Amino acid sequence: MIVVADTSPINYLILIEEIGILTKMYGRVVIPRAVREELLRPSAPEMVRNWTSQPHDWLEVRTPLNSQDASLAALDPGERDAIMLAGELGADQLIVDDRQGRHEAEKRGIPVIGTLGVMREAATLGLLDLQIAVKRLQATSFYIAPDVLNRLLKDQP
């Protein structure tokens, strides 16, 4: 299975100390170099920068062969490169939260899932307690609309 991730899901899973679910669920995850750079920015939380600066054998950093696509110009470099890389690799899944990024990926036939979807799947697999993980996520800057939160917790395993 080939899974590519954008910055936001990696960032938030690190912050809620659930980043390990990715390797348990997918084995290996690919991120574009632009995503790694975003995770290492001085404005990124220290916890995220520290985690990213360490090598992780399940996390592969790659650069898309072609990142020039005018239809993706409105996206940030991490999202743009994640979509391009997912397309080039024929990814089974792209983990991305940004609505516009999701839309662009879906237009290209790339299956998408967001941070909440990953957490819901992890809970189904018994890898995390969804209510606890959601509470930790809400303590960050991640926004969860009330209706989405109600559906997520109502449908939990």
GUROTOR-354548 format. One record per residue (C-alpha): residue in three letters; x, y, z; residue number from 1. Coordinates in Angstrom, 3 decimals, m for minus. Each point is the difference from the previous one (the first is absolute). Layout:
+-------+----------+----------+----------+--------+
! marza !       c1 !       c2 !       c3 ! drenza !
+-------+----------+----------+----------+--------+
!   ALA !        X !        Y !        Z !    NUM !
...
+-------+----------+----------+----------+--------+
This chain:
+-------+----------+----------+----------+--------+
! marza !       c1 !       c2 !       c3 ! drenza !
+-------+----------+----------+----------+--------+
!   MET !    0.000 !    0.000 !    0.000 !      1 !
!   ILE !    1.313 !    3.433 !   m0.955 !      2 !
!   VAL !   m1.096 !    2.850 !    2.266 !      3 !
!   VAL !    1.045 !    3.633 !   m0.450 !      4 !
!   ALA !   m0.603 !    2.607 !    2.719 !      5 !
!   ASP !   m0.233 !    3.763 !    0.048 !      6 !
!   THR !    1.281 !    2.211 !    2.818 !      7 !
!   SER !   m3.122 !    0.526 !    2.102 !      8 !
!   PRO !   m0.764 !   m3.652 !    0.828 !      9 !
!   ILE !    3.616 !   m0.704 !    0.937 !     10 !
!   ASN !    0.156 !    3.175 !    2.090 !     11 !
!   TYR !   m3.160 !   m0.742 !    1.971 !     12 !
!   LEU !    0.709 !   m3.686 !    0.516 !     13 !
!   ILE !    3.379 !    0.972 !    1.455 !     14 !
!   LEU !   m1.618 !    2.604 !    2.270 !     15 !
!   ILE !   m2.537 !   m2.468 !    1.405 !     16 !
!   GLU !    2.715 !   m2.655 !    0.318 !     17 !
!   GLU !   m1.711 !   m2.412 !   m2.393 !     18 !
!   ILE !    2.434 !    0.166 !   m2.935 !     19 !
!   GLY !    0.796 !   m3.683 !    0.537 !     20 !
!   ILE !   m3.396 !   m1.030 !   m1.340 !     21 !
!   LEU !    1.178 !    0.772 !   m3.528 !     22 !
!   THR !    2.664 !   m2.689 !   m0.031 !     23 !
!   LYS !   m2.369 !   m2.458 !    1.699 !     24 !
!   MET !   m2.698 !    0.661 !   m2.593 !     25 !
!   TYR !    2.040 !    0.491 !   m3.155 !     26 !
!   GLY !    3.480 !   m1.311 !    0.682 !     27 !
!   ARG !    1.744 !    2.695 !   m2.012 !     28 !
!   VAL !   m1.030 !    3.595 !   m0.710 !     29 !
!   VAL !    1.458 !    2.296 !   m2.643 !     30 !
!   ILE !    0.194 !    3.761 !    0.411 !     31 !
!   PRO !    1.306 !    2.547 !   m2.485 !     32 !
!   ARG !    3.138 !    1.925 !    0.892 !     33 !
!   ALA !   m2.182 !    3.155 !    0.129 !     34 !
!   VAL !   m2.071 !   m1.576 !    2.800 !     35 !
!   ARG !    3.130 !   m0.830 !    1.981 !     36 !
!   GLU !    1.162 !    3.594 !   m0.437 !     37 !
!   GLU !   m3.355 !    1.305 !    1.241 !     38 !
!   LEU !    0.206 !   m2.261 !    3.061 !     39 !
!   LEU !    3.471 !    1.398 !    0.752 !     40 !
!   ARG !   m0.891 !    3.697 !   m0.368 !     41 !
!   PRO !    0.833 !    2.145 !    3.022 !     42 !
!   SER !   m3.738 !    0.783 !    0.274 !     43 !
!   ALA !   m0.853 !   m3.703 !    0.395 !     44 !
!   PRO !   m0.494 !   m1.212 !    3.572 !     45 !
!   GLU !    3.237 !   m1.063 !    1.655 !     46 !
!   MET !   m1.360 !   m3.508 !    0.559 !     47 !
!   VAL !   m0.647 !   m0.323 !   m3.755 !     48 !
!   ARG !    3.431 !    1.348 !   m0.951 !     49 !
!   ASN !    1.722 !   m2.353 !    2.450 !     50 !
!   TRP !   m1.899 !   m3.048 !   m1.260 !     51 !
!   THR !    0.603 !    0.890 !   m3.643 !     52 !
!   SER !    3.723 !    0.556 !    0.491 !     53 !
!   GLN !    0.414 !   m3.634 !    1.134 !     54 !
!   PRO !    0.198 !   m2.809 !   m2.583 !     55 !
!   HIS !   m2.989 !   m2.342 !   m0.164 !     56 !
!   ASP !    0.470 !   m3.149 !   m2.040 !     57 !
!   TRP !   m3.688 !   m0.142 !   m0.961 !     58 !
!   LEU !   m0.088 !    3.580 !   m1.314 !     59 !
!   GLU !    1.406 !    0.553 !   m3.479 !     60 !
!   VAL !    0.728 !    3.497 !   m1.299 !     61 !
!   ARG !   m0.226 !    0.396 !   m3.776 !     62 !
!   THR !   m0.208 !    2.780 !   m2.532 !     63 !
!   PRO !   m2.568 !   m0.194 !   m2.797 !     64 !
!   LEU !    1.499 !   m0.165 !   m3.454 !     65 !
!   ASN !   m2.217 !    2.840 !   m1.198 !     66 !
!   SER !   m1.412 !    2.558 !    2.412 !     67 !
!   GLN !   m1.038 !    2.433 !   m2.708 !     68 !
!   ASP !   m3.760 !   m0.249 !   m0.415 !     69 !
!   ALA !   m1.913 !    3.241 !   m0.505 !     70 !
!   SER !   m3.204 !   m1.524 !    1.392 !     71 !
!   LEU !    1.749 !   m0.454 !    3.366 !     72 !
!   ALA !    1.483 !    3.504 !    0.163 !     73 !
!   ALA !   m2.438 !    1.154 !    2.705 !     74 !
!   LEU !    1.156 !   m2.732 !    2.395 !     75 !
!   ASP !    2.967 !    0.267 !    2.321 !     76 !
!   PRO !    3.169 !   m1.862 !   m1.069 !     77 !
!   GLY !   m0.595 !   m2.937 !    2.351 !     78 !
!   GLU !   m3.526 !   m0.668 !   m1.254 !     79 !
!   ARG !    1.005 !    0.522 !   m3.626 !     80 !
!   ASP !    2.947 !   m2.385 !    0.258 !     81 !
!   ALA !   m1.986 !   m2.573 !    2.012 !     82 !
!   ILE !   m2.644 !   m0.117 !   m2.740 !     83 !
!   MET !    2.627 !   m0.171 !   m2.740 !     84 !
!   LEU !    1.923 !   m2.727 !    1.824 !     85 !
!   ALA !   m3.148 !   m2.008 !    0.724 !     86 !
!   GLY !   m0.863 !    0.147 !   m3.693 !     87 !
!   GLU !    3.497 !   m0.973 !   m1.124 !     88 !
!   LEU !    0.191 !   m2.915 !    2.432 !     89 !
!   GLY !   m3.547 !   m1.192 !   m0.626 !     90 !
!   ALA !   m0.649 !    0.386 !    3.732 !     91 !
!   ASP !   m2.752 !   m2.026 !    1.605 !     92 !
!   GLN !   m0.693 !    2.875 !    2.387 !     93 !
!   LEU !    0.837 !    3.674 !    0.429 !     94 !
!   ILE !   m0.319 !    1.322 !    3.538 !     95 !
!   VAL !   m0.959 !    3.665 !   m0.308 !     96 !
!   ASP !   m2.286 !    2.314 !    1.970 !     97 !
!   ASP !   m0.202 !    3.109 !   m2.189 !     98 !
!   ARG !   m3.350 !    0.098 !   m1.801 !     99 !
!   GLN !    1.416 !    1.381 !   m3.248 !    100 !
!   GLY !    2.851 !   m2.516 !    0.068 !    101 !
!   ARG !   m2.476 !   m2.846 !    0.519 !    102 !
!   HIS !   m2.105 !    1.245 !   m2.879 !    103 !
!   GLU !    2.991 !    0.215 !   m2.362 !    104 !
!   ALA !    1.163 !   m3.497 !    0.990 !    105 !
!   GLU !   m3.476 !   m1.455 !   m0.507 !    106 !
!   LYS !   m0.187 !    1.617 !   m3.452 !    107 !
!   ARG !    3.143 !   m1.994 !   m0.826 !    108 !
!   GLY !   m1.509 !   m3.232 !    1.297 !    109 !
!   ILE !    2.220 !   m0.105 !    3.095 !    110 !
!   PRO !   m1.786 !   m1.461 !    3.045 !    111 !
!   VAL !    0.152 !    2.427 !    2.934 !    112 !
!   ILE !   m0.426 !   m0.217 !    3.746 !    113 !
!   GLY !    0.532 !    2.661 !    2.652 !    114 !
!   THR !    1.363 !    0.002 !    3.507 !    115 !
!   LEU !   m3.423 !   m0.804 !    1.472 !    116 !
!   GLY !   m0.520 !   m2.856 !   m2.452 !    117 !
!   VAL !    3.378 !   m1.478 !    0.896 !    118 !
!   MET !   m0.841 !    0.288 !    3.684 !    119 !
!   ARG !   m3.400 !   m1.634 !   m0.535 !    120 !
!   GLU !    1.616 !   m2.903 !   m1.907 !    121 !
!   ALA !    2.665 !   m0.334 !    2.710 !    122 !
!   ALA !   m2.705 !   m0.187 !    2.648 !    123 !
!   THR !   m1.816 !   m2.680 !   m2.000 !    124 !
!   LEU !    3.250 !   m1.978 !   m0.049 !    125 !
!   GLY !    0.410 !    0.467 !    3.755 !    126 !
!   LEU !    3.082 !    2.198 !   m0.394 !    127 !
!   LEU !   m1.319 !    2.993 !    1.931 !    128 !
!   ASP !   m2.867 !    1.210 !    2.149 !    129 !
!   LEU !   m1.889 !    2.354 !   m2.307 !    130 !
!   GLN !   m1.565 !    2.138 !    2.736 !    131 !
!   ILE !    3.359 !    0.599 !    1.681 !    132 !
!   ALA !    1.738 !    0.696 !   m3.319 !    133 !
!   VAL !   m2.733 !    2.454 !   m1.047 !    134 !
!   LYS !    0.268 !    1.838 !    3.330 !    135 !
!   ARG !    3.760 !    0.332 !   m0.501 !    136 !
!   LEU !   m0.582 !    1.173 !   m3.570 !    137 !
!   GLN !   m2.470 !    2.628 !    1.199 !    138 !
!   ALA !    2.707 !    1.346 !    2.327 !    139 !
!   THR !    2.038 !    0.926 !   m3.100 !    140 !
!   SER !   m0.888 !    2.475 !   m2.743 !    141 !
!   PHE !   m1.805 !   m2.735 !   m1.989 !    142 !
!   TYR !   m3.592 !    1.030 !   m0.698 !    143 !
!   ILE !   m2.764 !   m2.583 !    0.184 !    144 !
!   ALA !   m3.456 !    1.230 !   m0.968 !    145 !
!   PRO !   m2.600 !   m0.966 !    2.632 !    146 !
!   ASP !   m2.042 !   m2.099 !   m2.459 !    147 !
!   VAL !    3.125 !   m1.861 !   m1.121 !    148 !
!   LEU !    0.980 !   m0.622 !    3.617 !    149 !
!   ASN !   m3.460 !   m1.352 !    0.839 !    150 !
!   ARG !    0.036 !   m2.374 !   m2.998 !    151 !
!   LEU !    3.542 !   m1.135 !    0.735 !    152 !
!   LEU !   m0.647 !   m0.854 !    3.635 !    153 !
!   LYS !   m3.463 !   m1.431 !   m0.677 !    154 !
!   ASP !    1.364 !   m2.436 !   m2.568 !    155 !
!   GLN !    3.041 !   m1.028 !    2.047 !    156 !
!   PRO !    0.747 !   m3.656 !    0.493 !    157 !
+-------+----------+----------+----------+--------+
